[in-house]
């Protein structure tokens, strides 16, 4: 996927410069593939199921929003995480494996604050603790319909692997 991310940035340079949202979303998805796959493949050892499946079937559907952070989609204001080991593991995976993703740098800090606010001050690390380069984002992108659809397609493809 890294090759595709590099190639699209070369081949679609004009669209990227023009802030074409479809191309920007494609680049973000390709760059986030590895970390999204790692997050989607986390297993709940208590149930022996994927954490993503647990989130989809749980009484805490807000947990599903954690999986879109790497695409630059922020948590909705009404998010109430379940405070389960799965949420903790997924957030750790995002922080550790995706700290260099600019989209995640913009969404993770506020998400970690939300999770820690609900689950305890040290439930998940903030990005600065997990990121050895010290890079941090300060904004959050509002999801567009195209991006949300792309996130759903990408997650579906990940689960099919």
MDTraj code that builds the backbone (N, CA, C; nanometers):
import mdtraj as md
import numpy as np

residues = "UNK UNK UNK UNK UNK UNK UNK UNK UNK UNK UNK UNK UNK UNK UNK UNK UNK UNK UNK UNK UNK UNK UNK UNK UNK UNK UNK UNK UNK UNK UNK UNK UNK UNK UNK UNK UNK UNK UNK UNK UNK UNK UNK UNK UNK UNK UNK UNK UNK UNK UNK UNK UNK UNK UNK UNK UNK UNK UNK UNK UNK UNK UNK UNK UNK UNK UNK UNK UNK UNK UNK UNK UNK UNK UNK UNK UNK UNK UNK UNK UNK UNK UNK UNK UNK UNK UNK UNK UNK UNK UNK UNK UNK UNK UNK UNK UNK UNK UNK UNK UNK UNK UNK UNK UNK UNK UNK UNK UNK UNK UNK UNK UNK UNK UNK UNK UNK UNK UNK UNK UNK UNK UNK UNK UNK UNK UNK UNK UNK UNK UNK UNK UNK UNK UNK UNK UNK UNK UNK UNK UNK UNK UNK UNK UNK UNK UNK UNK UNK UNK UNK UNK UNK UNK UNK UNK UNK UNK UNK UNK UNK".split()
xyz = np.array([
    [0.0823, -0.1196, 0.0000],
    [0.0000, 0.0000, 0.0000],
    [0.0866, 0.1257, 0.0000],
    [0.2058, 0.1144, 0.0555],
    [0.2981, 0.2282, 0.0549],
    [0.3318, 0.2730, -0.0862],
    [0.3514, 0.1735, -0.1742],
    [0.3813, 0.2068, -0.3136],
    [0.2656, 0.2827, -0.3762],
    [0.1431, 0.2379, -0.3507],
    [0.0256, 0.3065, -0.4055],
    [0.0157, 0.4492, -0.3512],
    [0.0428, 0.4659, -0.2221],
    [0.0367, 0.5996, -0.1619],
    [0.1389, 0.6929, -0.2255],
    [0.2596, 0.6425, -0.2485],
    [0.3625, 0.7240, -0.3134],
    [0.3255, 0.7532, -0.4581],
    [0.2768, 0.6518, -0.5293],
    [0.2439, 0.6667, -0.6708],
    [0.1290, 0.7652, -0.6922],
    [0.0270, 0.7577, -0.6094],
    [-0.0866, 0.8487, -0.6266],
    [-0.0437, 0.9930, -0.5996],
    [0.0501, 1.0109, -0.5082],
    [0.0974, 1.1469, -0.4801],
    [0.1773, 1.2030, -0.5964],
    [0.2440, 1.1157, -0.6707],
    [0.3177, 1.1584, -0.7893],
    [0.2231, 1.1810, -0.9070],
    [0.1375, 1.0838, -0.9323],
    [0.0491, 1.0882, -1.0482],
    [-0.0628, 1.1916, -1.0350],
    [-0.1035, 1.2205, -0.9137],
    [-0.2168, 1.3115, -0.8913],
    [-0.1747, 1.4404, -0.8223],
    [-0.0522, 1.4816, -0.8456],
    [0.0025, 1.6001, -0.7794],
    [-0.0862, 1.7230, -0.8007],
    [-0.1391, 1.7399, -0.9205],
    [-0.2264, 1.8549, -0.9496],
    [-0.3530, 1.8511, -0.8666],
    [-0.4135, 1.7336, -0.8541],
    [-0.5348, 1.7194, -0.7732],
    [-0.5065, 1.7430, -0.6252],
    [-0.3903, 1.6982, -0.5795],
    [-0.3539, 1.7202, -0.4400],
    [-0.3331, 1.8683, -0.4134],
    [-0.2635, 1.9358, -0.5045],
    [-0.2419, 2.0794, -0.4912],
    [-0.3739, 2.1555, -0.4934],
    [-0.4694, 2.1060, -0.5730],
    [-0.6013, 2.1696, -0.5833],
    [-0.6949, 2.1278, -0.4693],
    [-0.6424, 2.0505, -0.3742],
    [-0.7220, 2.0043, -0.2593],
    [-0.8446, 1.9232, -0.3009],
    [-0.8281, 1.8381, -0.4009],
    [-0.9357, 1.7501, -0.4437],
    [-0.9642, 1.6516, -0.3301],
    [-1.0839, 1.6566, -0.2705],
    [-1.1103, 1.5730, -0.1528],
    [-1.1062, 1.4229, -0.1822],
    [-1.1417, 1.3824, -0.3020],
    [-1.1395, 1.2399, -0.3354],
    [-0.9959, 1.1884, -0.3362],
    [-0.9055, 1.2641, -0.3957],
    [-0.7648, 1.2238, -0.3998],
    [-0.7045, 1.2316, -0.2598],
    [-0.7362, 1.3359, -0.1845],
    [-0.6844, 1.3476, -0.0477],
    [-0.7325, 1.2313, 0.0387],
    [-0.8578, 1.1928, 0.0235],
    [-0.9110, 1.0799, 0.0992],
    [-0.8436, 0.9491, 0.0578],
    [-0.8166, 0.9346, -0.0716],
    [-0.7488, 0.8140, -0.1193],
    [-0.6078, 0.8056, -0.0613],
    [-0.5358, 0.9162, -0.0608],
    [-0.4008, 0.9191, -0.0039],
    [-0.4063, 0.8859, 0.1451],
    [-0.4993, 0.9482, 0.2173],
    [-0.5118, 0.9216, 0.3613],
    [-0.5431, 0.7750, 0.3868],
    [-0.6308, 0.7157, 0.3065],
    [-0.6654, 0.5753, 0.3227],
    [-0.5484, 0.4827, 0.2943],
    [-0.4733, 0.5132, 0.1896],
    [-0.3574, 0.4304, 0.1564],
    [-0.2485, 0.4424, 0.2631],
    [-0.2266, 0.5631, 0.3112],
    [-0.1261, 0.5825, 0.4157],
    [-0.1680, 0.5155, 0.5468],
    [-0.2968, 0.5112, 0.5737],
    [-0.3472, 0.4566, 0.6995],
    [-0.3706, 0.3062, 0.6946],
    [-0.3537, 0.2448, 0.5798],
    [-0.3873, 0.1038, 0.5637],
    [-0.3227, 0.0152, 0.6706],
    [-0.1931, 0.0265, 0.6893],
    [-0.1226, -0.0637, 0.7808],
    [-0.1722, -0.0482, 0.9239],
    [-0.1877, 0.0745, 0.9685],
    [-0.2333, 0.0949, 1.1068],
    [-0.3798, 0.0554, 1.1227],
    [-0.4612, 0.0778, 1.0207],
    [-0.6018, 0.0367, 1.0287],
    [-0.6133, -0.1153, 1.0292],
    [-0.5287, -0.1803, 0.9518],
    [-0.5298, -0.3271, 0.9510],
    [-0.4862, -0.3799, 1.0868],
    [-0.3830, -0.3205, 1.1436],
    [-0.3359, -0.3632, 1.2754],
    [-0.4451, -0.3428, 1.3808],
    [-0.5137, -0.2300, 1.3755],
    [-0.6214, -0.2036, 1.4715],
    [-0.7392, -0.2983, 1.4498],
    [-0.7750, -0.3217, 1.3248],
    [-0.8891, -0.4083, 1.2952],
    [-0.8612, -0.5544, 1.3291],
    [-0.7354, -0.5923, 1.3385],
    [-0.7005, -0.7318, 1.3671],
    [-0.6768, -0.7591, 1.5155],
    [-0.7008, -0.6623, 1.6012],
    [-0.6856, -0.6851, 1.7452],
    [-0.7939, -0.7823, 1.7919],
    [-0.7552, -0.8764, 1.8765],
    [-0.8469, -0.9797, 1.9229],
    [-0.8777, -0.9602, 2.0712],
    [-1.0051, -0.9737, 2.1043],
    [-1.0493, -0.9724, 2.2433],
    [-1.0218, -1.1115, 2.2985],
    [-0.9246, -1.1220, 2.3879],
    [-0.8852, -1.2540, 2.4386],
    [-0.9948, -1.3189, 2.5229],
    [-1.0844, -1.2397, 2.5809],
    [-1.1926, -1.2951, 2.6626],
    [-1.2983, -1.3650, 2.5766],
    [-1.3228, -1.3113, 2.4565],
    [-1.4270, -1.3681, 2.3705],
    [-1.3704, -1.4396, 2.2478],
    [-1.2398, -1.4231, 2.2229],
    [-1.1727, -1.4798, 2.1068],
    [-1.2364, -1.4313, 1.9760],
    [-1.2778, -1.3065, 1.9746],
    [-1.3321, -1.2432, 1.8549],
    [-1.2544, -1.1150, 1.8285],
    [-1.2665, -1.0653, 1.7076],
    [-1.2016, -0.9388, 1.6760],
    [-1.2683, -0.8257, 1.7541],
    [-1.1871, -0.7341, 1.8033],
    [-1.2393, -0.6194, 1.8777],
    [-1.3357, -0.5387, 1.7916],
    [-1.3070, -0.5303, 1.6624],
    [-1.3951, -0.4555, 1.5725],
    [-1.5350, -0.5171, 1.5707],
    [-1.5419, -0.6489, 1.5668],
    [-1.6711, -0.7177, 1.5675],
    [-1.7413, -0.6936, 1.7008],
    [-1.6651, -0.7019, 1.8104],
    [-1.7238, -0.6725, 1.9417],
    [-1.7830, -0.5318, 1.9450],
    [-1.7106, -0.4364, 1.8887],
    [-1.7591, -0.2982, 1.8881],
    [-1.8873, -0.2855, 1.8061],
    [-1.8917, -0.3550, 1.6940],
    [-2.0100, -0.3477, 1.6081],
    [-2.1319, -0.4125, 1.6716],
    [-2.1084, -0.5112, 1.7569],
    [-2.2189, -0.5841, 1.8172],
    [-2.2471, -0.5426, 1.9616],
    [-2.1726, -0.4476, 2.0131],
    [-2.1850, -0.4126, 2.1544],
    [-2.2952, -0.3107, 2.1794],
    [-2.3162, -0.2862, 2.3067],
    [-2.4100, -0.1812, 2.3468],
    [-2.3401, -0.0461, 2.3477],
    [-2.2136, -0.0424, 2.3086],
    [-2.1358, 0.0815, 2.2991],
    [-2.0916, 0.1036, 2.1545],
    [-2.1812, 0.1401, 2.0662],
    [-2.1429, 0.1578, 1.9261],
    [-2.0407, 0.2690, 1.9062],
    [-2.0219, 0.3539, 2.0061],
    [-1.9210, 0.4596, 1.9946],
    [-1.7814, 0.4029, 1.9750],
    [-1.7579, 0.2798, 2.0186],
    [-1.6260, 0.2188, 2.0019],
    [-1.5863, 0.2069, 1.8555],
    [-1.6843, 0.1987, 1.7670],
    [-1.6539, 0.1896, 1.6238],
    [-1.5825, 0.3142, 1.5715],
    [-1.6079, 0.4285, 1.6329],
    [-1.5461, 0.5519, 1.5866],
    [-1.3945, 0.5501, 1.6024],
    [-1.3422, 0.4688, 1.6927],
    [-1.1972, 0.4629, 1.7134],
    [-1.1264, 0.4176, 1.5860],
    [-1.1944, 0.3357, 1.5072],
    [-1.1331, 0.2776, 1.3880],
    [-1.1210, 0.3771, 1.2725],
    [-1.1829, 0.4918, 1.2813],
    [-1.1745, 0.5888, 1.1722],
    [-1.0785, 0.7036, 1.2023],
    [-1.0188, 0.7047, 1.3195],
    [-0.9284, 0.8126, 1.3572],
    [-0.8101, 0.8252, 1.2619],
    [-0.7570, 0.7130, 1.2148],
    [-0.6407, 0.7161, 1.1251],
    [-0.6723, 0.7784, 0.9902],
    [-0.7995, 0.7894, 0.9571],
    [-0.8398, 0.8533, 0.8310],
    [-0.8633, 1.0029, 0.8480],
    [-0.8453, 1.0521, 0.9684],
    [-0.8648, 1.1948, 0.9932],
    [-1.0058, 1.2290, 1.0351],
    [-1.0846, 1.1298, 1.0684],
    [-1.2222, 1.1534, 1.1125],
    [-1.2248, 1.1579, 1.2648],
    [-1.2726, 1.2664, 1.3182],
    [-1.2710, 1.2832, 1.4638],
    [-1.3895, 1.2129, 1.5282],
    [-1.3773, 1.1913, 1.6585],
    [-1.4879, 1.1324, 1.7339],
    [-1.6016, 1.2324, 1.7431],
    [-1.7237, 1.1888, 1.7293],
    [-1.8367, 1.2799, 1.7511],
    [-1.8382, 1.3252, 1.8977],
    [-1.8949, 1.4412, 1.9222],
    [-1.9009, 1.4962, 2.0576],
    [-1.9752, 1.4062, 2.1548],
    [-2.0634, 1.3229, 2.1056],
    [-2.1452, 1.2374, 2.1914],
    [-2.0823, 1.1007, 2.2188],
    [-1.9579, 1.0821, 2.1786],
    [-1.8912, 0.9528, 2.1945],
    [-1.8736, 0.9177, 2.3418],
    [-1.9185, 0.7971, 2.3767],
    [-1.8986, 0.7419, 2.5107],
    [-1.8355, 0.6041, 2.4923],
    [-1.7031, 0.5933, 2.5118],
    [-1.6367, 0.4646, 2.4898],
    [-1.6721, 0.3638, 2.5990],
    [-1.6510, 0.2367, 2.5683],
    [-1.6877, 0.1299, 2.6614],
    [-1.5837, 0.1056, 2.7702],
    [-1.4649, 0.1583, 2.7566],
    [-1.3572, 0.1414, 2.8549],
    [-1.3162, -0.0047, 2.8691],
    [-1.3228, -0.0790, 2.7614],
    [-1.2857, -0.2195, 2.7599],
    [-1.1375, -0.2344, 2.7225],
    [-1.0817, -0.3515, 2.7456],
    [-0.9451, -0.3760, 2.6992],
    [-0.9311, -0.3570, 2.5477],
    [-1.0371, -0.3835, 2.4729],
    [-1.0314, -0.3621, 2.3277],
    [-1.0109, -0.2149, 2.2931],
    [-1.0843, -0.1268, 2.3582],
    [-1.0670, 0.0169, 2.3319],
    [-0.9241, 0.0569, 2.3655],
    [-0.8748, 0.0093, 2.4765],
    [-0.7389, 0.0415, 2.5192],
    [-0.6367, -0.0103, 2.4178],
    [-0.6539, -0.1329, 2.3716],
    [-0.5609, -0.1939, 2.2761],
    [-0.5652, -0.1231, 2.1410],
    [-0.6840, -0.0932, 2.0928],
    [-0.6968, -0.0258, 1.9634],
    [-0.6339, 0.1135, 1.9698],
    [-0.6618, 0.1867, 2.0754],
    [-0.6030, 0.3204, 2.0887],
    [-0.4507, 0.3124, 2.1004],
    [-0.4013, 0.2120, 2.1714],
    [-0.2560, 0.1949, 2.1818],
    [-0.1966, 0.1643, 2.0445],
    [-0.2617, 0.0776, 1.9686],
    [-0.2145, 0.0439, 1.8346],
    [-0.2092, 0.1681, 1.7462],
    [-0.3134, 0.2488, 1.7524],
    [-0.3149, 0.3720, 1.6728],
    [-0.2003, 0.4640, 1.7129],
    [-0.1805, 0.4826, 1.8431],
    [-0.0762, 0.5738, 1.8909],
    [0.0628, 0.5227, 1.8573],
    [0.0843, 0.3936, 1.8741],
    [0.2174, 0.3380, 1.8520],
    [0.2504, 0.3202, 1.7045],
    [0.1562, 0.2689, 1.6275],
    [0.1827, 0.2370, 1.4876],
    [0.1506, 0.3503, 1.3906],
    [0.0687, 0.4450, 1.4336],
    [0.0256, 0.5502, 1.3426],
    [0.0681, 0.6897, 1.3821],
    [0.1633, 0.6999, 1.4733],
    [0.2033, 0.8314, 1.5232],
    [0.2561, 0.9236, 1.4137],
    [0.3042, 0.8671, 1.3039],
    [0.3584, 0.9495, 1.1954],
    [0.2534, 0.9884, 1.0910],
    [0.1299, 0.9438, 1.1065],
    [0.0242, 0.9779, 1.0101],
    [-0.0324, 1.1154, 1.0433],
    [-0.0269, 1.2058, 0.9481],
    [-0.0749, 1.3414, 0.9750],
    [-0.2236, 1.3430, 1.0076],
    [-0.3015, 1.2576, 0.9443],
    [-0.4453, 1.2534, 0.9734],
    [-0.4693, 1.2110, 1.1178],
    [-0.3940, 1.1145, 1.1663],
    [-0.4094, 1.0664, 1.3034],
    [-0.3575, 1.1694, 1.4040],
    [-0.2548, 1.2424, 1.3670],
    [-0.2033, 1.3473, 1.4542],
    [-0.3096, 1.4536, 1.4814],
    [-0.4014, 1.4695, 1.3882],
    [-0.5071, 1.5693, 1.4033],
    [-0.6261, 1.5171, 1.4841],
    [-0.6440, 1.3855, 1.4908],
    [-0.7629, 1.3310, 1.5557],
    [-0.7351, 1.2594, 1.6867],
    [-0.6181, 1.2012, 1.7001],
    [-0.5900, 1.1178, 1.8170],
    [-0.5887, 1.1949, 1.9493],
    [-0.5246, 1.3130, 1.9578],
    [-0.5190, 1.3812, 2.0878],
    [-0.6570, 1.4062, 2.1499],
    [-0.7503, 1.4541, 2.0725],
    [-0.8856, 1.4790, 2.1262],
    [-0.9551, 1.3477, 2.1598],
    [-0.9322, 1.2433, 2.0787],
    [-0.9924, 1.1129, 2.1062],
    [-0.9365, 1.0549, 2.2359],
    [-0.8057, 1.0655, 2.2556],
    [-0.7445, 1.0161, 2.3795],
    [-0.7999, 1.0915, 2.4999],
    [-0.8204, 1.2201, 2.4839],
    [-0.8772, 1.3004, 2.5929],
    [-1.0197, 1.2543, 2.6241],
    [-1.0975, 1.2263, 2.5214],
    [-1.2345, 1.1775, 2.5404],
    [-1.2339, 1.0423, 2.6115],
    [-1.1497, 0.9513, 2.5643],
    [-1.1425, 0.8174, 2.6243],
    [-1.0942, 0.8275, 2.7685],
    [-0.9897, 0.9032, 2.7917],
    [-0.9379, 0.9173, 2.9277],
    [-1.0374, 0.9874, 3.0190],
    [-1.1153, 1.0783, 2.9650],
    [-1.2184, 1.1446, 3.0442],
    [-1.3252, 1.0477, 3.0913],
    [-1.3542, 0.9491, 3.0098],
    [-1.4566, 0.8502, 3.0447],
    [-1.4003, 0.7311, 3.1224],
    [-1.2743, 0.6955, 3.0940],
    [-1.2200, 0.5694, 3.1459],
    [-1.1110, 0.5853, 3.2513],
    [-1.0647, 0.7056, 3.2733],
    [-0.9566, 0.7282, 3.3690],
    [-0.8398, 0.7971, 3.3025],
    [-0.7744, 0.8826, 3.3760],
    [-0.6720, 0.9712, 3.3206],
    [-0.5583, 0.8995, 3.2484],
    [-0.5256, 0.7786, 3.2856],
    [-0.4144, 0.7068, 3.2234],
    [-0.4592, 0.5853, 3.1417],
    [-0.5870, 0.5806, 3.1042],
    [-0.6389, 0.4636, 3.0322],
    [-0.5674, 0.4437, 2.8993],
    [-0.5486, 0.5516, 2.8231],
    [-0.4718, 0.5446, 2.6984],
    [-0.3662, 0.6545, 2.6998],
    [-0.2579, 0.6287, 2.6283],
    [-0.1496, 0.7265, 2.6179],
    [-0.1892, 0.8363, 2.5212],
    [-0.1334, 0.9544, 2.5421],
    [-0.1543, 1.0561, 2.4402],
    [-0.0503, 1.0354, 2.3308],
    [-0.0713, 1.0955, 2.2171],
    [0.0140, 1.0725, 2.1008],
    [0.1573, 1.1157, 2.1273],
    [0.1772, 1.2216, 2.2044],
    [0.3121, 1.2687, 2.2334],
    [0.3910, 1.1627, 2.3100],
    [0.3242, 1.0858, 2.3963],
    [0.3924, 0.9799, 2.4713],
    [0.4315, 0.8657, 2.3799],
    [0.3502, 0.8366, 2.2801],
    [0.3769, 0.7241, 2.1911],
    [0.4620, 0.7639, 2.0716],
    [0.4658, 0.8918, 2.0388],
    [0.5353, 0.9408, 1.9196],
    [0.6755, 0.9866, 1.9567],
    [0.7769, 0.9146, 1.9104],
    [0.9139, 0.9501, 1.9435],
    [0.9634, 1.0704, 1.8654],
    [0.8951, 1.1087, 1.7569],
    [0.9393, 1.2248, 1.6794],
    [0.8882, 1.3547, 1.7383],
    [0.7898, 1.3465, 1.8273],
    [0.7360, 1.4661, 1.8902],
    [0.6347, 1.5394, 1.8045],
    [0.5992, 1.4878, 1.6869],
    [0.5025, 1.5549, 1.6006],
    [0.3637, 1.5456, 1.6621],
    [0.2896, 1.6565, 1.6564],
    [0.1535, 1.6587, 1.7080],
    [0.0669, 1.7432, 1.6171],
    [-0.0581, 1.7065, 1.6106],
    [-0.1545, 1.7844, 1.5341],
    [-0.2356, 1.8700, 1.6274],
    [-0.3069, 1.9670, 1.5712],
    [-0.3852, 2.0540, 1.6576],
    [-0.5263, 2.0763, 1.6072],
    [-0.5663, 2.0079, 1.5019],
    [-0.7013, 2.0293, 1.4505],
    [-0.7724, 1.8981, 1.4303],
    [-0.8959, 1.9086, 1.3857],
    [-0.9725, 1.7878, 1.3561],
    [-1.0557, 1.8150, 1.2321],
    [-1.0517, 1.7215, 1.1395],
    [-1.1247, 1.7376, 1.0155],
    [-1.2647, 1.6827, 1.0326],
    [-1.3600, 1.7532, 0.9816],
    [-1.4978, 1.7057, 0.9855],
    [-1.5175, 1.6105, 0.8695],
    [-1.5799, 1.5003, 0.8956],
    [-1.5957, 1.3958, 0.7950],
    [-1.6882, 1.4389, 0.6830],
    [-1.6474, 1.4056, 0.5625],
    [-1.7353, 1.4260, 0.4483],
    [-1.8004, 1.2922, 0.4158],
    [-1.9042, 1.2948, 0.3408],
    [-1.9702, 1.1709, 0.3027],
    [-1.8776, 1.0790, 0.2261],
    [-1.7915, 1.1361, 0.1414],
    [-1.6987, 1.0555, 0.0643],
    [-1.6009, 0.9857, 0.1571],
    [-1.5465, 1.0588, 0.2554],
    [-1.4497, 1.0009, 0.3470],
    [-1.5139, 0.8934, 0.4323],
    [-1.6319, 0.9178, 0.4824],
    [-1.6997, 0.8184, 0.5655],
    [-1.7256, 0.6918, 0.4847],
    [-1.7661, 0.7080, 0.3601],
    [-1.7877, 0.5924, 0.2744],
    [-1.6578, 0.5197, 0.2458],
    [-1.5505, 0.5956, 0.2244],
    [-1.4195, 0.5359, 0.2023],
    [-1.3715, 0.4590, 0.3236],
    [-1.3981, 0.5129, 0.4406],
    [-1.3591, 0.4441, 0.5648],
    [-1.4331, 0.3127, 0.5772],
    [-1.5612, 0.3132, 0.5470],
    [-1.6400, 0.1911, 0.5561],
    [-1.5902, 0.0872, 0.4561],
    [-1.5595, 0.1312, 0.3344],
    [-1.5091, 0.0384, 0.2338],
    [-1.3733, -0.0175, 0.2730],
    [-1.2858, 0.0688, 0.3254],
    [-1.1543, 0.0240, 0.3640],
    [-1.1613, -0.0746, 0.4790],
    [-1.2438, -0.0469, 0.5785],
    [-1.2590, -0.1398, 0.6895],
    [-1.3187, -0.2722, 0.6428],
    [-1.4145, -0.2665, 0.5521],
    [-1.4714, -0.3889, 0.4981],
    [-1.3660, -0.4715, 0.4262],
    [-1.2806, -0.4047, 0.3511],
    [-1.1724, -0.4753, 0.2807],
    [-1.0736, -0.5349, 0.3798],
    [-1.0440, -0.4620, 0.4874],
    [-0.9523, -0.5132, 0.5884],
    [-1.0061, -0.6388, 0.6529],
    [-1.1336, -0.6386, 0.6843],
    [-1.1927, -0.7540, 0.7504],
    [-1.2026, -0.8735, 0.6572],
    [-1.2045, -0.8490, 0.5275],
    [-1.2129, -0.9580, 0.4303],
    [-1.0791, -1.0294, 0.4134],
    [-0.9709, -0.9665, 0.4613],
    [-0.8364, -1.0265, 0.4447],
    [-0.8190, -1.1496, 0.5289],
])
top = md.Topology()
chain = top.add_chain()
for i, resn in enumerate(residues, 1):
    res = top.add_residue(resn, chain, resSeq=i)
    for name in ("N", "CA", "C"):
        top.add_atom(name, md.element.get_by_symbol(name[0]), res)
traj = md.Trajectory(xyz[None], top)
